[in-house]
Amino acid sequence: MRVVALISGGKDSCYNMMKCVAAGHEVVALANIQPKGKDELDSFMYQTVGHEGISLYAEAMGLPLYRAYTLGKAVDKSMAYAPTEGDEVEDLYYLLKRVQDELKVEAVSVGAIFSNYQKLRVESVCSRLGLISLACLWQQNQKDLVLEMMAAKVKAIVIKVAALG
């Protein structure tokens, strides 16, 4: 399938993209949501630390990079997301709609591992656009996943740590 890869600059989104390629999918573009007016958001949905380096991914891969701004405002925080004007999820909807209209993508690579909140929202957006969500890392054991990434020669630098609570 023709895939747009959501990338945050983190290892998970990068590795998920690698898994999609290994499964025979063609990554045709990269997409990123970036903060408006600041370097980092306290977002329910997006990792924005390190977003300044995203263009280097596209340059190295020779792929188009689609970006959109967000204010990082979660209006609908329920686990049963419904499209909501002004919600940060709608920024992703409009970004992926633009990619779909221009490149006729069929699927979205997303590096979600344990966040039901994020996964359900990406799936909501994909469903509305008729796209398939490819979350290859979903609910994998984190220790095993890190070892797998190391074996695949993923080189990552820790720039932020986030946890439950």
N, C-alpha and C positions, 0 to 999 in steps of 0.2 A: 504494500500500500504506500501511497504518497503521504508522508508524515511531516507535520510541523512539530518541532521540538520546543517545548516550553523550557527555557533555561533561566536559572537564577544566578548562575555563577558558582553554584555549589556542586559538590561531588555527586550527589544523588541524581540531579537532573541530567548531568553529563553522562553518568553511567547508564541511566535508563535509555538515553539516546543510543549509546553503544549497544545495549541489549536489543533495541529495535532493529538496528542495522544487522546484528548477528542473526536475527530471526528472519532476515530477508526483506525488511521494509526499506524504503528509500526516503531518507531525510532530505527534504527539498527546501526547507527554510527553518530559521530559528525565530522564536518569539520571546519577548520579555516585557514584563510590566515594571516600570521604574517609578521611583518616588518623584513627586513634583515639589520642587523648592527645597529639598533637603537630601541628605545622603542616605538616611535610613528611616524606615517606617516601623512603628509598632503595629504591624498588620496581623490580622487573624489569618490572612490568606497568602501573603507574599513574603518571600525572603528577599530583602533588598540590599543587604550588606554585600559590598563587592560588585555592585551593578556597573560600576565604571569600567570594568574589564570585559563586559559582555561583547562589545564590538570586536574584540580580539578573537573570540570564538568564531564569529562569522568570517572574519578575514582569513583565519587559518584554514577554515573548511571551505572557503570559496562559496558561501551560501548567503542569500539575502537575509537580513535581520529586520524583523518587524518589531517596533517598540511602541508602547503607549504609556501615558502617565496615569498615575492614580494618586488620590489623596489618602488612600488606605483606610477608608471609612467603612466599617461593617455595619450595615443597617439591619439586615436580617441575620441574626446570630443563631437561629434555630437549626436543628439538624435536618429539617425538611425544607431546604432552601426553595424559595419561590422568587422569580425575577422581581427585583426591587429597584426602583429608580434611586440613583445615588449610591447604591451599594458598590463596593470595590469589585465584586464579582462581575458586574456589568461592564467594567473596563476590560476584563478578559473576554467577555462575549464579543464586544465590538472589535477588539484586536483580532480574535480568531475569525470573525466574519470577514474582515478585510483580507486576511491571508487566504481564506477559503475562496472568496470571490476572485482573487487575482491568480491563485496557483492551483485551484481545484484539488486541495488536499482532502484526504479521506480519514485521516487519523491524527491524534495528538499524543505526543510522548510527554509523560508527566512523571516526575521523580518522587511522587508521594510514597511513603513507606508505612507510616502509622497514623497519619492525621485523617480521620474520617471526615472531619470538617472540610479539609481541603479537597479530598478525593470526591466527596459528594457534590461539591460545587463545580469542580472541573467536569464531572459527569453530567451535571445539569446543563452546563454550557454546551458540552458536546452533543447531548441529546437534542437540544433546541436547534443545533446546526446540522444534525444528521451525521456527526462525526463519531469515530470510535476512540475511546480513551485507552491508551496503552500505558498502563502502570505496571511495568514488569517487575518492579521491586516490592510491590504491595505485600505487606505483612511478612516479609522475609526476616529471619533472625539477623539482628544487626551485627553481631560478632561475625557470623558466617559471611554476611554481605561485605563487611570491611575486608575480610580475608580474600574474598573473591575479587574485590576491587584491586587489592594489592597484587594479586596474581595476574590481573589484567593490565598491570603497570599504570594504573590511575595514580597520578601524582597530585595530592591535595595538600593544601596548607590551611590549617584551622585559623579562621579569622573571627569566628563567633560561635558560641555554644548556647544552645537553647534547650530548655527542659520543661517537663510538665510542672504545673504548680503555680 
